[in-house]
């Protein structure tokens, strides 16, 4: 899979933190940030986000 995940409109709920198994998701001032070097594109964070703030781009 080629691509990356971006964060748009994070509401700081923290649900995505619990599903990232590579440590690619971090918080900066409460907002989710993705470390693309660690992300394996499992999409768990996208699925769990209630605000649809995480998007996969090719």
Secondary structure, DSSP 8 states (H G I E B T S, - for coil): ---EEEE-S-----GGGGG-SSS-EEEETTEEEE-TTT-----HHHHH-TT--EEEE-
